[in-house]
Amino acid sequence: ERRVSRIEELSRLLASEEEFTQQKLSDQTGVILDVDSLQVFSLNPTGQFLVDCLRQGVATERDLVESLVAEFDVGDDVARTDVEAFLGELEACLIDGRAKKG
């Protein structure tokens, strides 16, 4: 499944401090800095939570949805939509942007 491999790649990139620096802020938001391009990706609290899940090894989109439902007390459909949108944006920033650069 394409999404699983993308999630694995996102997890690997987020764990690589040589490529990206990620900082959680006191208001539960966060930022990711692409060390090579110096581009900054801003995270709202939901995005920061999902990044934490990815860095902790959550490996499937379904697991991300279930984690979001449990943490934020939102419905399954809302969580699925949020996860899909977030993964798309994160992929565009961290993976697709690097592919275009390279």
C-alpha positions in Angstrom: 0.0 0.0 0.0 1.4 3.3 -1.1 0.4 5.2 2.1 2.2 2.8 4.4 5.5 3.3 2.6 5.0 7.1 2.7 4.3 6.9 6.4 7.4 4.9 6.9 9.4 7.5 4.9 7.9 10.4 6.9 8.8 8.6 10.1 12.3 8.1 8.9 12.8 11.7 7.8 11.3 13.1 11.1 13.7 10.9 13.1 16.7 12.1 11.1 18.1 15.1 12.9 20.6 15.6 10.1 17.9 16.3 7.6 15.2 17.9 9.7 15.0 19.7 13.1 11.6 19.5 14.8 10.7 21.5 17.9 7.5 21.2 20.0 6.5 24.6 21.5 5.0 25.3 24.9 1.5 25.9 23.4 1.5 22.4 21.9 2.2 23.7 18.4 5.5 23.0 16.7 7.8 23.6 13.7 9.9 21.5 11.4 13.0 23.0 9.8 14.4 21.4 6.6 18.1 21.8 7.4 19.2 21.9 3.7 16.6 24.3 2.3 15.9 26.2 5.6 12.2 25.9 4.9 9.9 25.9 7.9 6.8 23.8 8.3 4.5 25.1 11.0 2.4 22.7 13.0 -0.9 23.3 14.9 -1.6 21.2 18.0 -3.1 18.4 15.9 -0.2 18.4 13.5 2.2 18.3 16.3 0.4 15.4 17.9 0.5 13.5 14.6 4.3 14.2 14.2 4.8 12.9 17.7 2.9 9.7 16.7 5.0 9.3 13.5 8.2 9.8 15.5 7.1 7.2 18.0 6.6 4.6 15.2 2.9 4.7 14.5 3.0 2.9 11.1 -0.4 3.0 9.5 -2.9 5.7 8.6 -5.6 3.8 10.6 -3.5 3.9 13.7 -3.0 7.7 13.3 -6.8 8.1 12.9 -7.4 6.0 16.1 -4.8 8.0 18.0 -6.3 11.3 16.9 -9.8 10.1 17.9 -8.6 9.1 21.4 -6.5 12.2 22.0 -8.9 14.9 20.7 -12.3 13.3 21.1 -13.3 13.8 17.5 -15.3 11.5 15.3 -13.7 8.9 13.0 -14.6 10.7 9.8 -13.2 14.0 11.0 -10.0 12.3 12.2 -9.6 10.5 8.9 -10.1 13.7 6.9 -7.6 15.5 9.1 -5.0 12.7 8.9 -5.3 12.4 5.1 -4.9 16.2 4.7 -2.0 16.4 7.1 -0.1 13.5 5.5 -0.6 15.1 2.1 0.8 18.4 3.3 3.7 16.7 5.2 4.5 14.6 2.1 4.5 17.7 -0.1 6.9 19.5 2.3 9.2 16.7 3.4 9.3 14.2 0.5 8.0 15.9 -2.7 9.8 19.1 -2.1 13.1 17.2 -1.6 12.5 15.2 -4.8 12.0 18.4 -6.8 15.2 19.8 -5.2 17.3 16.8 -5.9 
